[in-house]
Structures are given as structure tokens and as C-alpha cells.
Amino acid sequence: MELFQIGTDPWGQEIIIRISWALLTVAFWAGIAFVLFHAVYAVVWKPKVAADEAAPSGAEHGIPEKIVRHTGAARMFHWVMAASMLTLLATGFLPIVGLEFAWLNIHWISGLILILCILYHIVHASFFLDFWSIWILPGDLAEAVQRTKRQLGQDAEVGKHGKYPLDHKLYHLAVSVFGLLVSATGLLMMLRIDTPIVPRNDLFYTEATWGIVYSLHGFASVLFVTLTISHIYFAIRPEKLWMTKAMIFGWVGRSDYLAHHDPNKWKVKG
């Protein structure tokens, strides 16, 4: 399987045109394989792993019945971003697999909406939310080591996490990196189409450089296929539905908060 589609420039030199669309198939089936593997893992391995210790008696003192997990602004950002991302994936890849329709205008408009969402989220998270709660910190790595030992059947003391566990933080990091990459390259690619925003400029880069831009954009895009499949899978797993409901309604119940979170790591007001 080739990673890139190769062409020639006007001088007969080989240049990269874009990634091979075989990677789209790989990304899709990688997502499906991960879902199947985790589903089997959850049945075969999970019962062998001791559950987190119950909250000590009296821990609910001062904890409200409903704890805000996502503000209205954060939920609005999430669902608008999700809609724009799904639209981008559909308009970007369905024509490749043979479904023909007028996709170009829908694609770049959805891309601009995604970029506006990202810019909004950077400002909102930096100044109005707990900025460091979603980023990987040294304590998360130590916890990951302990959880891995416990998964392997070793004795390991594992505490509850803060607002976001390590797997959420890793997913957020991946989406952040590849979201910025796909956005930056998408903006550059708008120079090669006619839009009311910027005039078309085919000569902004050489053909070889455009091939690199297309390849980076395509690589980040196919990774989002795998990321999206895994995200939807976890969102609908029965034991994760309490978090999905929080993204809809904004809050989690006191029992879920105490069962999954350390009040010292995620402090809430009564």
C-alpha cells in the first residue's frame, strides 16, 4: 500500500500530490477494530479489575445534588463543533467513495465554522474555565502507571481522578493537535478555490508545496475518522452515558461525582 499519490510537475519531476486514499480505508477499519477490541476487553478483562473504592461515609457532605460539569457555553461549542466536524468528514470523504454531490461550498463553509469554534474555545477555556484541568500533568502519568499495573493484576493503589481522566486528556490532546493542523492547511487550500472571502491564487505555492499541504490536510482528516468512531463508541457505552448526559444537560449527579471523582482534585461548591 502506498502512502502518497505521486505525479509529475511541468518539468517532469516527481512530486507528491496528496495522501493515498487507501489510508481512509485503513483509518475506518482501525476505528472499527478498536471498538471491537475494547468491547471484548470490557467483557473479558473488566470483571477482573477491582472497582474504585467507594466514597467514604460522609463524603457527600457539602456536595450539591447536581454538579455542573459543562457550562451552557461549553456545551454549545461542543455540539456546533461536532456538527461541523461530521459535515466536514461527510463532504470530504463521501465523494471519494463514490457518492457525488455539490460538496465544495458546504465543505469550506463548515471548515470556517470549525475554525471559529476553535478560536472561541481557546479564549473561553483560557479565561473562563479551569484551563489546566484538561491538560496532561505529571500526576496523570503517575496515575497511568498505577492503573496499568492494576490492569495487569499487580497490587497497585489507584486513586480517583479529577474532572477529566487521562484518556479524556489524551483524546483532547490529539484533537487539539490535528484540529489545528487540518484548520491551518484548510485555510491555505481555500486559496485554490473561488470564494467571496479570498481571491483564488494558484501561484501562492509551487505544485510540490501544494502537494505537501494537501497531504498534511488529508493525513489529519483521515485520523479524525478513527477519532470520531472511537468518540461516538465511548459516548454510547452504558457505563459512560452519565458523561454523555452531562454534555447534554450540563450536570452530573452527586452519586456519579463521588463514584468517579476525587473531591480534592475536582472541587465543587455547595
KOLSEFI-430111 format. One line per 5 residues: number of its first residue (from 1); their letters; for each residue x, y, z of N, C-alpha, C, O, CB. Coordinates in steps of 0.1 Angstrom, whole numbers. Each point is the difference from the previous one (the first is absolute). Glycine has a CB too. Example, Ala and Ser with C-alpha at 12.3 -4.5 7.8 and 13.67 -1.06 7.14 Angstrom:
2
1	AS	132,-57,78,-9,12,0,9,12,0,10,0,7,-29,-12,5 ~ 15,23,-19,9,11,0,-8,11,8,5,11,1,7,-17,-23 $
***
This chain:
270
1	MELFQ	8,-12,0,-8,12,0,9,12,0,9,2,8,-28,-14,4 ~ 16,22,-21,8,12,-1,-6,10,9,-13,1,2,19,-6,-25 ~ 2,14,29,-5,10,9,-4,13,-7,-8,7,5,23,-17,12 ~ -9,12,-29,-2,12,-7,-4,-3,-15,4,-10,-6,12,23,21 ~ -23,-3,-21,-2,0,-14,10,8,-6,2,12,4,-27,-16,-2 $
6	IGTDP	32,-1,-12,12,7,-6,-4,4,-14,-6,-7,-8,22,-6,21 ~ -12,26,-17,-2,5,-13,13,6,-5,11,-1,6,-35,5,-1 ~ 23,4,-16,11,7,-5,-3,14,-2,-11,4,-3,19,-25,-9 ~ 2,30,14,-2,14,-3,3,3,-15,3,-9,-7,3,15,31 ~ -8,7,-28,2,3,-14,14,-3,-5,2,-1,-13,-19,18,16 $
11	WGQEI	27,-19,5,13,-3,-4,3,-15,1,12,-4,-2,-5,26,10 ~ -17,-30,-5,2,-15,0,5,-5,12,3,-12,1,1,14,-24 ~ -3,6,34,5,-5,13,-11,-6,8,-12,5,0,30,12,0 ~ -16,-28,7,-10,-6,8,-3,9,13,10,4,6,-3,-27,-14 ~ -19,25,11,-4,7,11,-12,-7,7,-7,-8,-6,14,30,-5 $
16	IIRIS	-8,-19,24,-12,-5,8,-12,8,-3,0,12,0,15,-20,18 ~ -26,1,-22,-13,7,-3,-8,0,13,-5,11,4,6,-18,-28 ~ -3,-4,31,-8,-1,12,3,-13,6,7,-8,-5,-26,23,-4 ~ 12,-18,20,1,-14,6,-7,-10,-8,-10,4,-8,13,6,31 ~ 0,-22,-22,-8,-11,-7,-13,-1,8,0,-1,12,21,-11,-20 $
21	WALLT	-32,11,0,-13,-2,7,-1,-13,5,-11,-3,7,1,19,-22 ~ 19,-25,13,0,-13,7,1,2,15,-5,-8,8,15,-3,-28 ~ -4,22,24,1,3,15,-14,3,6,-1,-2,12,24,11,-16 ~ -32,-4,-4,-14,2,5,-6,-14,4,-6,-1,11,3,21,-26 ~ 5,-30,7,-5,-13,3,7,-6,13,-6,-5,9,2,1,-33 $
26	VAFWA	17,7,25,8,-5,12,-5,7,12,-2,-6,10,22,2,-24 ~ -23,18,13,-4,7,12,-14,-5,4,-3,-1,12,16,21,-19 ~ -22,-22,-2,-13,-5,3,0,-13,7,-6,-2,11,-3,14,-30 ~ 16,-22,13,1,-13,6,8,-1,13,-2,-8,9,-1,-1,-31 ~ 12,19,24,8,1,12,-10,4,11,1,-5,12,20,11,-24 $
31	GIAFV	-30,3,9,-10,4,10,-9,-11,4,-3,-2,11,4,25,-20 ~ -6,-31,-1,-8,-11,2,7,-11,8,-6,-6,10,-6,11,-31 ~ 25,-7,18,8,-10,8,1,4,14,-1,-8,9,13,2,-30 ~ -9,19,23,1,5,14,-13,-2,8,0,-5,12,17,22,-19 ~ -28,-14,1,-13,-2,6,-2,-15,4,-4,-3,11,-6,23,-24 $
36	LFHAV	12,-29,4,-1,-14,2,9,-5,11,-4,-8,9,-3,5,-32 ~ 20,8,23,9,-5,10,-4,5,14,0,-8,9,18,9,-26 ~ -22,12,18,-4,5,13,-13,-7,5,-1,-2,12,12,24,-18 ~ -20,-25,-3,-12,-6,4,3,-14,6,-6,-4,10,-7,16,-28 ~ 22,-20,12,4,-13,5,8,2,13,-3,-7,10,3,-2,-33 $
41	YAVVW	9,19,23,7,3,12,-9,3,12,3,-5,11,16,13,-25 ~ -29,0,12,-9,4,10,-7,-12,6,-4,0,12,1,22,-22 ~ 0,-32,2,-7,-12,5,10,-10,7,-3,-6,10,-14,9,-29 ~ 29,-5,13,9,-10,4,8,5,12,3,-8,10,-2,-2,-33 ~ 5,22,22,9,5,10,-6,8,11,4,-1,11,12,1,-29 $
46	KPKVA	-26,8,15,-5,9,10,-5,-6,13,3,5,10,-10,9,-29 ~ 0,-26,18,-4,-6,13,12,-4,9,-2,-1,12,-18,-7,-24 ~ 32,6,6,12,-4,8,6,12,7,9,-2,8,-5,-16,-24 ~ -8,30,12,6,12,6,-9,6,11,-12,2,-2,23,3,-20 ~ -5,-3,33,-8,4,12,-5,14,-3,6,9,-6,7,-22,22 $
51	ADEAA	-26,16,-12,-5,13,-2,6,10,9,6,-4,10,-28,-6,-17 ~ 21,23,3,5,10,9,-7,0,14,-12,-4,1,17,18,-21 ~ 3,-11,30,-6,-1,13,-12,10,2,0,11,-6,23,-17,15 ~ -33,1,-2,-11,9,2,4,12,8,10,0,8,-25,-20,-8 ~ 7,31,-1,2,12,7,-2,-2,15,-9,-7,4,2,20,-24 $
56	PSGAE	16,-8,28,-1,-2,15,-13,6,5,-6,9,-6,30,-9,8 ~ -29,-5,9,-12,4,6,1,15,3,10,5,6,-15,-28,3 ~ -5,31,-12,-1,14,3,7,8,-11,0,13,1,0,-19,22 ~ 5,0,-34,7,7,-10,-10,9,-8,4,10,-6,12,-28,4 ~ -29,15,3,-10,8,-8,-3,13,7,-8,8,-5,-1,-29,-4 $
61	HGIPE	14,23,21,-3,12,8,5,12,-8,12,1,-3,-10,-14,25 ~ -10,23,-24,3,12,-7,1,-1,-15,2,9,-7,11,-4,26 ~ -16,-18,-24,0,-2,-15,-15,2,-5,-9,-7,5,29,-9,-4 ~ -22,25,-10,-14,2,-5,-5,-13,-7,8,-8,-4,-4,33,2 ~ -17,-26,0,-6,-11,-6,3,-1,-15,2,-10,-6,-20,11,22 $
66	KIVRH	20,11,-22,4,1,-14,13,9,-1,0,11,6,-25,-14,-14 ~ 35,-3,1,12,7,-1,2,4,-15,-1,-8,-9,11,-4,28 ~ -7,25,-21,2,5,-14,13,-6,-6,10,3,6,-23,18,-1 ~ 12,-28,-16,12,-6,-6,3,8,-13,12,3,-2,-17,-25,11 ~ -5,26,-16,2,8,-12,-9,12,0,-12,-2,1,19,-19,-14 $
71	TGAAR	-2,33,11,-9,12,0,-8,0,-13,4,-8,-10,13,21,24 ~ -26,-5,-15,-8,1,-12,8,5,-12,-1,-5,-11,-18,10,24 ~ 29,4,-11,9,4,-11,9,-11,-4,2,-2,-12,-3,25,21 ~ 5,-32,0,9,-11,-4,-8,-10,-8,5,-6,-9,9,10,30 ~ -26,-6,-17,-9,-10,-7,-3,5,-14,0,-8,-9,-9,0,31 $
76	MFHWV	6,21,-23,-3,5,-13,12,-1,-9,-1,-4,-12,-15,20,22 ~ 28,-13,-5,12,-2,-8,2,-15,-5,3,-2,-11,8,21,24 ~ -13,-28,-3,2,-14,-4,-9,-5,-11,4,-6,-9,2,2,33 ~ -19,8,-23,-10,-6,-10,1,7,-13,-2,-6,-11,-13,1,29 ~ 19,18,-18,2,7,-13,13,-5,-7,0,-3,-12,-11,23,21 $
81	MAASM	21,-23,-1,12,-5,-5,-2,-14,-5,5,-4,-11,8,17,27 ~ -21,-21,-9,-3,-14,-4,-7,0,-13,3,-8,-9,-4,1,33 ~ -9,16,-26,-8,1,-12,9,4,-12,-1,-6,-11,-19,12,24 ~ 29,4,-11,9,4,-10,10,-11,-4,3,-2,-12,-6,26,20 ~ 8,-31,2,9,-11,-3,-6,-11,-8,6,-5,-9,6,11,30 $
86	LTLLA	-24,-11,-17,-7,-10,-7,-3,4,-14,1,-8,-10,-11,0,31 ~ 6,21,-23,-2,5,-13,12,0,-9,0,-3,-12,-18,17,21 ~ 29,-10,-3,13,0,-7,4,-14,-4,5,-2,-11,2,22,24 ~ -8,-30,-4,3,-14,-3,-9,-5,-12,5,-7,-9,3,3,33 ~ -21,7,-23,-9,-5,-10,3,7,-14,1,-7,-10,-18,3,28 $
91	TGFLP	19,17,-18,2,7,-13,14,-3,-5,3,1,-12,-19,17,19 ~ 26,-21,2,13,-3,-5,2,-14,-5,8,-2,-9,0,19,25 ~ -15,-27,-10,3,-13,-4,-11,-8,-7,3,-9,-8,11,9,28 ~ -26,4,-19,-11,-7,-8,2,1,-15,-2,-10,-7,-13,15,26 ~ 20,7,-24,3,0,-15,11,-9,-4,0,-5,-11,-8,28,11 $
96	IVGLE	17,-26,9,11,-9,-3,-4,-14,-1,5,-8,-8,10,24,20 ~ -25,-20,-4,-5,-14,0,-11,-1,-11,-6,-11,-1,12,8,25 ~ -9,13,-31,-9,-1,-12,-14,7,1,-8,-1,-9,19,-20,6 ~ -13,28,14,-13,7,1,2,14,-5,6,8,7,-13,-22,13 ~ 2,17,-31,2,13,-6,-11,10,3,-11,-3,-1,23,-8,-18 $
101	FAWLN	-8,23,23,-9,11,3,8,13,1,13,-1,0,-29,-14,13 ~ 10,26,-12,6,13,0,6,3,14,-7,5,9,-8,4,-28 ~ 27,-14,22,5,0,13,9,12,3,2,3,12,-4,-28,-13 ~ 8,31,-8,11,9,2,-4,12,9,7,3,10,3,-9,-32 ~ -21,13,19,-4,12,8,-3,-4,14,3,7,9,-11,4,-30 $
106	IHWIS	1,-22,22,-4,-5,13,12,-3,9,1,2,12,-22,-12,-21 ~ 32,5,2,12,-4,7,7,12,5,4,0,12,-2,-20,-27 ~ 1,30,7,8,11,5,-7,8,10,6,6,9,6,-6,-31 ~ -26,1,20,-7,8,10,0,-7,13,1,6,11,-16,3,-29 ~ 13,-23,18,1,-7,13,14,1,6,2,0,12,-19,-16,-21 $
111	GLILI	27,17,0,14,1,5,2,14,8,6,0,10,2,-15,-29 ~ -14,25,13,1,13,7,-8,0,13,5,6,10,-3,5,-32 ~ -13,-18,22,-7,-1,13,8,-7,10,0,4,12,-22,-4,-24 ~ 29,-11,8,9,-7,9,11,9,6,3,-1,12,-8,-21,-25 ~ 11,29,4,11,9,4,-5,11,10,7,3,10,4,-7,-32 $
116	LCILY	-23,9,20,-6,10,9,-3,-7,14,2,6,10,-12,7,-30 ~ 6,-25,19,-2,-8,13,13,-1,7,0,1,13,-19,-13,-23 ~ 29,8,3,13,-2,7,5,13,6,5,0,11,1,-18,-27 ~ -7,29,9,5,13,5,-9,4,12,6,5,10,2,2,-33 ~ -21,-9,22,-8,3,12,4,-9,12,0,5,11,-19,1,-27 $
121	HIVHA	21,-18,13,4,-10,11,13,4,7,1,-1,12,-14,-17,-23 ~ 23,22,3,12,4,6,-1,12,9,5,0,11,6,-8,-32 ~ -19,18,17,-3,12,9,-8,-5,12,3,4,12,-2,12,-32 ~ -11,-23,18,-9,-4,11,7,-9,10,-2,2,12,-17,-1,-28 ~ 27,-11,11,7,-9,10,11,8,7,3,-4,11,-9,-16,-26 $
126	SFFLD	12,29,8,12,7,6,-4,10,11,7,2,10,4,-5,-32 ~ -23,9,21,-3,11,9,-13,-3,8,-2,7,10,13,8,-26 ~ -19,-24,13,-13,-2,7,-1,-14,6,-10,-3,7,0,19,-22 ~ 19,-26,11,-1,-13,6,13,-4,7,10,8,0,-26,-14,-19 ~ 16,-5,25,12,-5,7,10,-5,-11,-2,-12,-4,-11,6,26 $
131	FWSIW	22,14,-27,8,-3,-12,8,-13,2,0,-8,-10,1,32,6 ~ 5,-26,15,9,-12,1,-7,-13,3,6,-10,1,11,26,7 ~ -30,-16,-6,-7,-12,4,-1,-10,-11,-1,-12,3,-13,25,12 ~ 16,-9,-28,-1,-9,-11,14,-4,-6,1,-8,-9,-23,18,4 ~ 32,-4,11,14,-3,-6,7,-10,9,-3,-1,12,4,24,-21 $
136	ILPGD	8,-30,2,7,-11,7,11,6,9,8,7,-4,-13,-23,-15 ~ 4,12,32,9,5,10,8,-12,6,-3,-12,-2,-12,31,8 ~ 26,-16,1,9,-11,5,-8,-11,8,3,-12,0,16,28,0 ~ -29,-11,8,-8,-9,8,-8,-10,-8,-2,-11,4,1,29,13 ~ -3,-14,-29,-7,-9,-9,8,-12,-4,-4,-11,-2,-9,31,-6 $
141	LAEAV	26,-17,5,9,-11,-5,3,-10,12,0,-12,-3,10,28,-13 ~ -9,-11,28,2,-9,11,-13,-8,2,1,-12,3,15,28,8 ~ -27,-10,-12,-13,-8,1,-1,-10,-11,-5,-11,2,-6,31,9 ~ 16,-17,-23,-1,-9,-11,8,-13,2,-4,-11,-3,0,30,-12 ~ 16,-17,21,8,-11,4,-7,-9,10,1,-12,-2,20,26,-3 $
146	QRTKR	-27,-8,15,-7,-8,10,-12,-8,-6,-2,-11,4,10,28,13 ~ -15,-10,-26,-12,-7,-6,5,-11,-9,-7,-10,-1,-6,31,3 ~ 24,-19,-9,5,-11,-8,4,-12,8,-3,-11,-4,11,28,-13 ~ -1,-15,28,3,-11,9,-12,-7,5,0,-12,0,21,25,7 ~ -31,-6,-4,-12,-6,5,-7,-8,-11,-5,-11,3,2,29,14 $
151	QLGQD	3,-13,-29,-6,-7,-11,7,-13,-2,-6,-10,-5,-1,31,-6 ~ 21,-22,13,8,-12,-2,-1,-9,12,7,-10,1,8,23,-15 ~ -23,-10,24,-2,-9,12,9,3,11,0,-8,10,-8,-9,-26 ~ 16,27,15,9,3,11,-7,9,11,-10,7,-3,30,-8,-13 ~ -14,0,28,-6,9,11,5,14,-3,12,3,0,-12,-22,17 $
156	AEVGK	-10,28,-18,3,14,-2,-11,8,5,-12,-2,-1,25,-3,-20 ~ -9,16,28,-10,9,6,-3,11,-10,8,7,-5,1,-11,28 ~ -22,4,-27,-5,9,-10,-10,9,6,-11,-5,5,16,-12,-23 ~ -3,30,17,-9,9,5,-10,5,-11,2,-3,-12,15,10,29 ~ -27,0,-13,-9,5,-10,6,12,-7,8,7,6,-28,-16,7 $
161	HGKYP	15,12,-24,6,12,-8,-8,12,3,-10,1,7,18,-16,-25 ~ -3,26,12,-7,13,1,-11,1,-10,-7,-10,-2,28,20,10 ~ -23,2,-13,-12,2,-9,1,-9,-13,-10,-5,-5,8,28,14 ~ 15,-24,-14,2,-8,-13,10,-11,3,11,3,4,-17,18,-18 ~ 3,-33,10,10,-11,1,10,1,-11,-1,8,-9,-16,-23,20 $
166	LDHKL	28,7,-10,11,1,-9,-5,-3,-15,5,7,-9,11,-13,28 ~ -24,-4,-21,-5,-3,-13,-7,12,-7,1,2,-12,-2,-26,19 ~ -7,32,1,-6,11,-5,10,11,-4,-1,6,-11,-19,-11,25 ~ 30,6,-6,11,10,-3,8,-4,-12,4,9,-8,-3,-3,32 ~ 2,-19,-26,7,-4,-12,-9,3,-12,6,4,-11,6,-22,24 $
171	YHLAV	-24,15,-13,-9,2,-11,-1,15,-3,1,4,-12,-14,-24,18 ~ 12,28,4,0,15,-2,13,5,-6,0,8,-9,-15,-6,28 ~ 26,-8,-15,13,4,-6,1,-4,-15,4,8,-8,7,-11,31 ~ -16,-9,-26,0,-4,-14,-9,9,-9,4,4,-11,1,-27,18 ~ -17,26,-2,-9,8,-7,6,15,-2,-2,6,-10,-18,-20,19 $
176	SVFGL	26,18,2,6,14,-1,11,1,-11,0,9,-8,-5,-6,33 ~ 14,-13,-24,11,1,-10,-4,-2,-14,3,8,-9,11,-18,27 ~ -22,0,-21,-4,-3,-14,-12,10,-4,-1,2,-12,8,-26,15 ~ -14,29,7,-10,10,-4,7,13,-5,-5,6,-9,-11,-16,26 ~ 26,14,-10,8,12,-4,6,-2,-14,1,9,-8,3,-3,32 $
181	LVSAT	2,-18,-26,6,-4,-12,-10,0,-12,3,6,-10,14,-19,23 ~ -28,7,-11,-10,0,-11,-6,13,-3,-4,3,-11,-1,-26,17 ~ 4,32,5,-5,13,-2,10,9,-8,-4,7,-9,-9,-9,30 ~ 25,2,-17,10,8,-6,2,-4,-15,1,9,-9,11,-6,31 ~ -11,-16,-25,1,-4,-14,-13,3,-8,1,3,-12,16,-21,19 $
186	GLLMM	-28,17,0,-13,2,-7,-1,15,-4,-4,3,-11,-6,-21,24 ~ 15,27,-5,0,14,-3,9,3,-12,-4,7,-9,0,-1,33 ~ 16,-13,-25,8,2,-11,-6,-6,-13,1,6,-11,19,-7,26 ~ -27,-10,-14,-6,-6,-11,-12,9,-6,-3,-2,-12,10,-21,21 ~ -12,32,-1,-11,8,-5,6,10,-11,-8,6,-8,-4,-8,30 $
191	LRIDT	25,4,-22,6,8,-11,-1,-6,-13,2,7,-10,14,2,27 ~ -20,-22,-18,-1,-6,-13,-14,-2,-5,-3,-7,-10,24,-5,16 ~ -30,18,1,-14,0,-4,-6,14,0,6,9,6,-9,-33,3 ~ -7,26,-16,-7,13,-1,-10,2,12,-9,-8,1,12,9,-26 ~ 0,8,34,-9,3,11,-2,15,1,8,8,-5,0,-29,17 $
196	PIVPR	-18,26,-5,-2,14,2,10,6,10,0,12,1,-24,-15,-7 ~ 32,-5,12,8,5,11,14,3,-5,5,11,3,-18,-25,13 ~ 19,5,-23,14,3,-6,0,-4,-15,-7,-9,-4,17,4,27 ~ -3,13,-31,1,-3,-14,9,-13,-2,8,-3,8,-11,27,-14 ~ 0,-31,-5,7,-12,-3,14,4,-4,3,10,-7,-24,-22,-1 $
201	NDLFY	31,4,13,14,2,-3,7,-13,-2,6,-5,10,-6,27,3 ~ 0,-27,-25,7,-13,-3,15,1,2,7,-11,1,-26,5,-16 ~ 25,18,14,14,1,0,6,3,14,11,4,1,-13,4,-25 ~ -7,-8,34,5,3,14,11,-10,4,10,5,6,-33,4,0 ~ 22,-22,-10,11,-10,2,3,-6,-13,-8,0,-10,0,-4,34 $
206	TEATW	19,-3,-24,3,-9,-12,-9,-12,1,-6,-3,11,30,11,-12 ~ -25,-16,-10,-8,-12,1,6,-10,10,-8,-7,6,2,10,-30 ~ 19,-4,26,6,-9,10,-5,4,14,-3,-8,8,23,4,-23 ~ -20,17,17,-4,5,14,-15,-2,2,-4,-4,11,23,21,-12 ~ -27,-15,-9,-14,-3,1,-2,-14,3,-9,-4,8,3,22,-24 $
211	GIVYS	14,-27,11,-2,-14,3,3,-3,14,-7,-9,6,14,4,-29 ~ 3,12,29,2,-2,14,-12,5,9,-4,-7,9,29,9,-13 ~ -30,9,0,-12,6,7,-11,-10,-1,-7,-3,10,14,27,-14 ~ -10,-29,-8,-11,-10,-2,2,-12,9,-9,-6,6,5,15,-29 ~ 17,-14,23,3,-12,8,-2,2,15,-6,-9,6,22,2,-24 $
216	LHGFA	-12,18,23,-2,3,14,-14,1,4,-5,-5,10,27,17,-10 ~ -30,-6,-9,-14,2,2,-7,-14,-1,-9,-3,9,9,26,-18 ~ 3,-31,0,-6,-13,-2,4,-9,12,-8,-8,4,9,11,-29 ~ 12,-3,29,4,-8,11,-8,3,13,-4,-9,7,27,7,-17 ~ -24,15,13,-7,4,12,-15,-4,-1,-6,-4,9,22,23,-5 $
221	SVLFV	-21,-18,-16,-15,-3,-3,-3,-15,2,-10,-3,7,9,22,-23 ~ 10,-28,11,-3,-14,2,2,-4,14,-7,-9,5,14,5,-28 ~ 1,11,31,2,-4,14,-13,4,7,-4,-7,10,29,11,-11 ~ -32,6,-3,-12,4,6,-11,-10,-2,-10,-1,7,16,25,-10 ~ -5,-32,-8,-10,-11,-2,1,-10,12,-10,-4,6,12,7,-31 $
226	TLTIS	11,-7,28,2,-9,12,-4,6,13,-6,-6,8,25,-5,-21 ~ -15,24,15,-3,7,12,-15,1,2,-6,-2,11,27,14,-12 ~ -29,-9,-10,-14,2,1,-7,-13,3,-9,-1,9,10,19,-25 ~ 3,-29,10,-6,-13,3,2,-4,15,-10,-4,6,15,-3,-30 ~ 7,9,29,3,-4,14,-8,9,9,-5,-4,11,28,-4,-17 $
231	HIYFA	-24,21,3,-7,9,8,-15,-3,1,-6,0,11,22,18,-17 ~ -22,-21,-5,-15,-4,0,-2,-13,8,-9,-2,7,6,14,-29 ~ 13,-21,20,-1,-13,7,-1,2,15,-8,-6,7,20,-5,-26 ~ -2,19,24,0,2,15,-12,8,5,-5,-2,11,30,1,-12 ~ -30,10,-8,-11,8,4,-13,-8,2,-9,3,8,19,16,-20 $
236	IRPEK	-11,-31,5,-12,-8,2,2,-12,8,-10,-8,2,3,16,-24 ~ 19,-11,27,1,-11,9,-8,2,13,0,11,5,23,-15,-14 ~ -30,-6,14,-9,2,11,7,6,13,-6,9,6,-7,-28,-14 ~ 25,15,11,7,5,12,5,15,-2,5,6,9,1,-30,-3 ~ -7,29,-19,5,13,-2,-12,10,-3,3,12,-2,18,-22,-8 $
241	LWMTK	-33,5,10,-11,8,-3,-2,12,10,-5,10,-4,-6,-30,-6 ~ 16,18,22,-2,11,9,8,13,-4,-3,11,3,-1,-28,16 ~ 16,14,-26,8,11,-5,-7,6,-13,1,12,-2,20,-22,12 ~ -27,1,-18,-6,5,-12,-12,9,4,-3,10,-6,10,-30,-7 ~ -15,16,23,-11,8,5,5,13,5,-7,10,-2,-6,-31,8 $
246	AMIFG	25,21,0,5,13,5,3,10,-11,-1,12,1,11,-24,18 ~ -6,6,-31,2,9,-11,-13,5,-6,0,10,-8,21,-22,3 ~ -32,6,8,-13,4,-5,-6,10,10,-5,11,-3,2,-33,-10 ~ 2,18,26,-7,7,10,10,9,8,-5,10,7,-12,-28,-6 ~ 30,15,-1,9,9,7,5,-5,14,9,5,5,-20,13,-18 $
251	WVGRS	3,-27,19,4,-4,14,1,-15,2,-5,-8,-8,-7,29,15 ~ 19,-25,4,0,-14,4,-6,-1,14,1,10,7,20,-14,-21 ~ -26,-7,17,-6,-2,13,11,-2,11,12,-3,-3,-32,-7,-8 ~ 16,12,23,10,-1,11,6,-14,1,12,-2,3,-25,19,9 ~ 4,-27,-14,5,-14,1,11,-3,-11,10,-6,3,-32,-1,6 $
256	DYLAH	20,12,-21,10,-2,-11,13,7,3,11,-4,-2,-30,0,-14 ~ 17,16,21,11,9,4,9,-7,10,12,-1,-1,-25,21,-4 ~ 7,-25,16,8,-7,10,5,-13,-4,10,-5,5,-24,16,12 ~ 7,-18,-26,5,-13,-5,12,0,-9,8,-9,0,-32,1,2 ~ 25,19,-9,11,1,-10,10,11,2,10,-1,-7,-27,-8,-9 $
261	HDPNK	15,18,25,9,11,1,4,2,15,-6,-3,9,-5,14,-28 ~ 23,-6,20,6,4,13,-4,14,3,5,9,-8,15,-25,5 ~ -28,19,13,-4,13,3,12,10,3,-1,12,-1,-20,-22,10 ~ 33,4,-5,11,9,2,7,4,-14,7,10,0,-3,-21,22 ~ -7,3,-32,6,3,-13,-10,9,-9,4,8,-8,10,-29,9 $
266	WKVKG	-27,18,1,-10,8,-7,-9,6,11,-9,-7,4,10,-7,-25 ~ 2,26,25,-7,6,11,-13,7,-5,1,7,-10,21,-5,23 ~ -33,-5,-6,-12,7,-4,-6,7,12,4,-3,11,-9,-15,-28 ~ -3,28,14,-5,9,11,-14,-6,4,-8,-4,-9,21,24,0 ~ -16,-19,21,-13,-5,5,-11,10,-3,-12,-2,3,23,-10,15 $
***
